Structures are given as structure tokens and as C-alpha cells.
Amino acid sequence: MLGAILVAAMLIPIPIVHLVGIPLMLILGIVLSVRQAMSTVRLKPLRIHCPKCDGVNRVGGGLGYRSLAEPLDRSCDQCRRILKLTVQNR
């Protein structure tokens, strides 16, 4: 949220852009803050290989996931095949 406030403050002197940019940055900051607060699980960034094309896909990092109880649906970056990822806690 602090980052959104700083960007909104930097938009103040820009004519016309500040009319839309400031409210947009504040709304975006609120939405991302709520999403981050609701996420319960974060994955460390990792790379997995697609079983069809052997392409490398990056998974994890980012804002997090609400739950890892159900499989995560991702598409391969190269062949667009749907990959179902399940995470096992050890």
C-alpha cells in the first residue's frame, strides 16, 4: 500500500494523468494489499519441466495462493498444455 501511495504522490504534478492515475494507484494498492493479506501460502520460485514438450516453466513467487489443498492449474509457457500441480508438505 505504501508503494501505491508513493506512486500516486509522484503523479500529482503531471497534468491530466493525475485525474485518473492517482485514484487508480490507490485502488490498485488496496486490492493488492487485500490479496496479499488473504494469501495463506507462498511458494519459493521453482522451475518445472513440461512432460509433453520438456519446456521449462517458472512457478511460485509472486503474491501467493489462498490454499494448496487443491491442485494448481497452470499452462505450459511453450506448448500451452494445462499442467496440474500438486504440492506435498513434508
C-alpha positions in Angstrom: 0.0 0.0 0.0 2.9 2.3 0.8 4.3 1.8 -2.7 0.9 2.8 -4.3 0.8 5.9 -2.2 4.3 6.9 -3.3 3.4 6.3 -7.0 0.2 8.3 -6.6 2.2 11.2 -5.0 4.6 11.2 -7.9 1.6 11.6 -10.3 0.4 14.8 -8.7 2.4 17.2 -10.8 1.6 15.5 -14.1 -1.4 17.3 -15.8 -4.4 15.2 -16.8 -2.8 11.9 -15.9 -3.2 12.7 -12.2 -7.0 12.8 -12.7 -7.1 9.0 -13.4 -3.7 7.9 -12.2 -4.0 8.8 -8.5 -7.3 7.1 -7.8 -6.2 4.1 -9.9 -3.0 3.7 -8.0 -4.8 3.9 -4.6 -7.4 1.3 -5.7 -4.7 -1.0 -7.0 -2.8 -0.6 -3.8 -5.9 -1.6 -1.7 -6.6 -4.6 -4.0 -3.1 -5.9 -3.8 -2.9 -5.4 -0.1 -6.1 -7.3 0.5 -5.0 -10.1 -1.8 -1.7 -10.4 0.0 -3.4 -10.4 3.4 -5.7 -13.2 2.2 -3.0 -15.4 0.8 -2.0 -18.2 3.1 0.7 -20.0 1.2 3.7 -18.7 -0.8 5.8 -21.0 -2.9 9.5 -20.4 -3.4 10.2 -19.8 -7.0 11.0 -23.1 -8.8 11.3 -24.4 -12.3 9.4 -27.4 -13.6 9.6 -29.3 -16.9 6.6 -29.9 -19.1 6.1 -33.7 -19.6 5.0 -33.1 -23.2 7.5 -30.6 -24.7 10.1 -30.6 -21.9 9.9 -26.8 -21.7 10.9 -25.0 -18.5 8.1 -23.3 -16.6 8.6 -21.0 -13.6 6.2 -21.5 -10.7 5.9 -19.8 -7.4 7.0 -16.5 -6.0 4.5 -13.7 -6.7 1.7 -12.8 -4.3 0.9 -16.3 -3.0 -2.0 -18.7 -3.1 -5.1 -19.0 -1.0 -4.7 -22.7 -0.5 -2.6 -25.6 -1.7 -5.2 -28.2 -0.7 -6.4 -28.4 -4.4 -4.2 -28.7 -7.5 -3.0 -25.6 -9.2 -3.8 -25.3 -12.9 -1.1 -23.7 -14.9 -0.4 -23.8 -18.7 2.9 -24.6 -20.1 4.8 -21.4 -21.4 5.7 -23.1 -24.6 3.0 -25.6 -25.7 0.1 -24.2 -23.7 -0.8 -27.6 -22.3 -2.6 -27.5 -18.9 -0.4 -28.7 -16.1 -2.0 -29.7 -12.8 0.5 -29.1 -9.9 0.0 -30.6 -6.5 2.2 -29.7 -3.6 3.0 -32.2 -0.9 4.0 -31.0 2.5 6.9 -32.8 4.1 
